[in-house]
Amino acid sequence: MVDKSSSSPPPAVAPEDRLKENINRCLSNALVKGFGGLVIGSVVTLLFFRRRIWPVWLGTGFGVGMAYRGCEKELNEINFNSRK
């Protein structure tokens, strides 16, 4: 068995690196959710709204808005935790 008391703690991550990682995650999340909203809006407009453009924009807006909300929450948690 491995003695856990003699192992060293993991190296501390610099706040700048955490911020970069979270911003990268936020951007990729916005792209994925925005594209998902675009696809769902496109399907809805093809099936129900006789090729109108507003459901596409609405779906894309919902997707990007959800990503923005999640990113805002995540960044505020990091900011709040760093103050302690």
PALOTOR-16098 format. One line per 10 residues: number of its first residue (from 0); their letters; for each residue x, y, z of N, C-alpha, C, O. Coordinates in nm, 2 decimals, padded with zeros to 4 digits. Layout:
# PALOTOR-16098
NUM	A	X,Y,Z,X,Y,Z,X,Y,Z,X,Y,Z  ...
This chain:
# PALOTOR-16098
0	MVDKSSSSPP	00.08,-00.12,00.00,00.00,00.00,00.00,00.09,00.12,00.00,00.20,00.12,00.05  00.03,00.23,-00.06,00.11,00.36,-00.06,00.07,00.44,00.05,-00.05,00.46,00.09  00.17,00.50,00.12,00.15,00.59,00.23,00.11,00.72,00.18,00.19,00.79,00.11  -00.01,00.77,00.21,-00.06,00.90,00.16,00.00,01.01,00.24,-00.01,01.13,00.18  00.05,00.99,00.36,00.10,01.11,00.43,00.23,01.16,00.38,00.26,01.28,00.40  00.31,01.08,00.31,00.43,01.12,00.25,00.42,01.18,00.11,00.52,01.24,00.06  00.30,01.17,00.05,00.29,01.23,-00.08,00.27,01.38,-00.07,00.21,01.43,00.02  00.32,01.45,-00.17,00.32,01.60,-00.17,00.18,01.64,-00.23,00.12,01.57,-00.31  00.13,01.76,-00.18,00.01,01.81,-00.24,00.02,01.85,-00.38,00.13,01.88,-00.43  -00.09,01.85,-00.46,-00.08,01.89,-00.60,-00.03,02.03,-00.61,-00.06,02.11,-00.52
10	PAVAPEDRLK	00.03,02.07,-00.72,00.08,02.21,-00.73,-00.04,02.30,-00.74,-00.14,02.27,-00.80  -00.02,02.42,-00.68,-00.12,02.52,-00.69,-00.13,02.58,-00.83,-00.03,02.60,-00.90  -00.26,02.61,-00.87,-00.28,02.66,-01.00,-00.29,02.81,-00.99,-00.36,02.86,-00.90  -00.22,02.88,-01.07,-00.22,03.03,-01.07,-00.36,03.08,-01.11,-00.43,03.02,-01.19  -00.41,03.19,-01.05,-00.54,03.24,-01.08,-00.56,03.28,-01.22,-00.67,03.27,-01.28  -00.45,03.33,-01.29,-00.46,03.36,-01.43,-00.49,03.24,-01.52,-00.56,03.24,-01.61  -00.42,03.13,-01.48,-00.45,03.00,-01.55,-00.59,02.95,-01.53,-00.65,02.90,-01.63  -00.64,02.96,-01.41,-00.78,02.92,-01.39,-00.88,03.01,-01.47,-00.97,02.96,-01.52  -00.85,03.14,-01.47,-00.93,03.23,-01.55,-00.93,03.20,-01.70,-01.03,03.20,-01.76  -00.81,03.17,-01.75,-00.80,03.14,-01.89,-00.87,03.01,-01.92,-00.94,03.00,-02.02
20	ENINRCLSNA	-00.86,02.91,-01.83,-00.93,02.78,-01.85,-01.08,02.80,-01.85,-01.15,02.74,-01.93  -01.13,02.88,-01.76,-01.27,02.91,-01.75,-01.32,02.98,-01.87,-01.43,02.96,-01.92  -01.25,03.08,-01.92,-01.29,03.16,-02.03,-01.29,03.07,-02.16,-01.39,03.08,-02.24  -01.19,02.98,-02.17,-01.20,02.89,-02.28,-01.32,02.79,-02.27,-01.38,02.77,-02.38  -01.35,02.75,-02.15,-01.46,02.66,-02.14,-01.59,02.74,-02.17,-01.68,02.68,-02.23  -01.60,02.86,-02.13,-01.72,02.94,-02.16,-01.74,02.97,-02.31,-01.85,02.96,-02.36  -01.63,02.99,-02.38,-01.64,03.02,-02.52,-01.68,02.89,-02.60,-01.76,02.89,-02.69  -01.62,02.78,-02.56,-01.66,02.65,-02.62,-01.80,02.62,-02.59,-01.88,02.56,-02.67  -01.85,02.64,-02.47,-01.98,02.62,-02.43,-02.08,02.71,-02.51,-02.18,02.66,-02.55  -02.04,02.83,-02.53,-02.13,02.92,-02.61,-02.14,02.88,-02.75,-02.24,02.88,-02.81
30	LVKGFGGLVI	-02.03,02.83,-02.81,-02.03,02.78,-02.95,-02.12,02.66,-02.96,-02.20,02.65,-03.05  -02.11,02.56,-02.86,-02.18,02.44,-02.87,-02.33,02.47,-02.85,-02.42,02.42,-02.93  -02.37,02.55,-02.75,-02.51,02.58,-02.72,-02.57,02.67,-02.83,-02.68,02.65,-02.86  -02.49,02.76,-02.88,-02.54,02.85,-02.98,-02.57,02.77,-03.11,-02.67,02.79,-03.18  -02.48,02.68,-03.14,-02.50,02.59,-03.26,-02.62,02.50,-03.24,-02.69,02.47,-03.33  -02.63,02.44,-03.12,-02.74,02.36,-03.09,-02.88,02.43,-03.10,-02.97,02.38,-03.16  -02.88,02.56,-03.05,-03.00,02.64,-03.07,-03.03,02.67,-03.21,-03.14,02.68,-03.26  -02.92,02.69,-03.29,-02.94,02.72,-03.44,-03.00,02.60,-03.51,-03.09,02.61,-03.59  -02.95,02.48,-03.47,-03.00,02.36,-03.53,-03.15,02.34,-03.49,-03.23,02.30,-03.58  -03.18,02.35,-03.36,-03.32,02.33,-03.32,-03.41,02.44,-03.38,-03.52,02.40,-03.42
40	GSVVTLLFFR	-03.36,02.56,-03.39,-03.45,02.66,-03.45,-03.47,02.64,-03.60,-03.58,02.66,-03.65  -03.37,02.58,-03.66,-03.38,02.55,-03.81,-03.48,02.44,-03.83,-03.56,02.44,-03.92  -03.48,02.34,-03.74,-03.57,02.22,-03.75,-03.71,02.27,-03.73,-03.81,02.24,-03.80  -03.73,02.36,-03.62,-03.86,02.41,-03.59,-03.92,02.49,-03.71,-04.03,02.48,-03.74  -03.83,02.58,-03.76,-03.88,02.66,-03.87,-03.91,02.58,-04.00,-04.01,02.61,-04.07  -03.84,02.47,-04.02,-03.87,02.39,-04.14,-04.00,02.31,-04.11,-04.08,02.29,-04.21  -04.03,02.27,-03.99,-04.14,02.18,-03.96,-04.27,02.26,-03.94,-04.38,02.22,-03.98  -04.26,02.38,-03.88,-04.38,02.45,-03.83,-04.40,02.59,-03.89,-04.52,02.63,-03.90  -04.30,02.66,-03.92,-04.32,02.80,-03.95,-04.29,02.84,-04.10,-04.26,02.96,-04.12  -04.30,02.75,-04.19,-04.29,02.78,-04.33,-04.16,02.86,-04.36,-04.18,02.96,-04.44
50	RRIWPVWLGT	-04.05,02.82,-04.31,-03.92,02.88,-04.34,-03.91,03.03,-04.31,-03.86,03.11,-04.39  -03.96,03.06,-04.19,-03.93,03.20,-04.14,-03.80,03.19,-04.07,-03.75,03.09,-04.03  -03.74,03.31,-04.05,-03.60,03.32,-04.00,-03.61,03.34,-03.84,-03.51,03.31,-03.78  -03.71,03.39,-03.79,-03.71,03.43,-03.65,-03.69,03.31,-03.55,-03.63,03.32,-03.45  -03.74,03.19,-03.58,-03.72,03.07,-03.49,-03.57,03.04,-03.48,-03.52,02.99,-03.38  -03.50,03.06,-03.59,-03.35,03.03,-03.60,-03.28,03.12,-03.50,-03.20,03.08,-03.42  -03.31,03.25,-03.52,-03.25,03.35,-03.43,-03.29,03.33,-03.28,-03.21,03.35,-03.19  -03.41,03.30,-03.26,-03.46,03.28,-03.12,-03.39,03.16,-03.06,-03.34,03.17,-02.95  -03.37,03.05,-03.13,-03.30,02.93,-03.08,-03.16,02.96,-03.06,-03.10,02.92,-02.95  -03.09,03.03,-03.15,-02.95,03.07,-03.13,-02.94,03.16,-03.01,-02.84,03.14,-02.93
60	GFGVGMAYRG	-03.03,03.25,-02.99,-03.03,03.34,-02.88,-03.04,03.27,-02.75,-02.98,03.30,-02.65  -03.14,03.18,-02.74,-03.15,03.10,-02.62,-03.03,03.02,-02.59,-02.99,03.01,-02.47  -02.97,02.96,-02.69,-02.85,02.88,-02.66,-02.73,02.96,-02.61,-02.67,02.93,-02.51  -02.71,03.08,-02.68,-02.60,03.17,-02.63,-02.63,03.23,-02.50,-02.54,03.24,-02.41  -02.76,03.26,-02.47,-02.80,03.31,-02.34,-02.78,03.21,-02.23,-02.73,03.25,-02.12  -02.81,03.09,-02.26,-02.79,02.98,-02.15,-02.64,02.97,-02.12,-02.60,02.95,-02.01  -02.56,02.98,-02.23,-02.41,02.97,-02.21,-02.36,03.09,-02.13,-02.27,03.07,-02.04  -02.41,03.21,-02.16,-02.37,03.33,-02.09,-02.41,03.32,-01.95,-02.32,03.36,-01.86  -02.52,03.27,-01.92,-02.57,03.26,-01.78,-02.48,03.16,-01.70,-02.44,03.19,-01.59  -02.45,03.05,-01.76,-02.36,02.95,-01.69,-02.22,03.01,-01.67,-02.16,02.98,-01.57
70	CEKELNEINF	-02.17,03.08,-01.77,-02.04,03.13,-01.76,-02.03,03.24,-01.65,-01.94,03.25,-01.58  -02.14,03.33,-01.65,-02.14,03.43,-01.55,-02.14,03.37,-01.41,-02.08,03.42,-01.32  -02.22,03.27,-01.39,-02.23,03.20,-01.26,-02.10,03.14,-01.22,-02.05,03.15,-01.11  -02.03,03.07,-01.32,-01.91,03.01,-01.29,-01.80,03.11,-01.26,-01.72,03.09,-01.16  -01.79,03.22,-01.33,-01.69,03.32,-01.30,-01.72,03.39,-01.17,-01.62,03.43,-01.10  -01.84,03.42,-01.14,-01.87,03.48,-01.01,-01.84,03.39,-00.89,-01.79,03.43,-00.79  -01.86,03.26,-00.91,-01.82,03.16,-00.80,-01.67,03.16,-00.78,-01.62,03.16,-00.67  -01.59,03.17,-00.89,-01.45,03.18,-00.88,-01.40,03.31,-00.81,-01.32,03.31,-00.72  -01.47,03.42,-00.85,-01.44,03.55,-00.79,-01.47,03.55,-00.64,-01.40,03.60,-00.56  -01.59,03.49,-00.61,-01.63,03.48,-00.47,-01.54,03.40,-00.38,-01.51,03.43,-00.27
80	NSRK	-01.50,03.28,-00.44,-01.41,03.19,-00.37,-01.27,03.25,-00.35,-01.20,03.22,-00.25  -01.23,03.33,-00.44,-01.09,03.39,-00.43,-01.09,03.50,-00.32,-00.98,03.53,-00.27  -01.20,03.55,-00.28,-01.21,03.66,-00.18,-01.19,03.60,-00.04,-01.15,03.67,00.06  -01.22,03.47,-00.02,-01.22,03.41,00.11,-01.08,03.40,00.17,-01.06,03.35,00.28
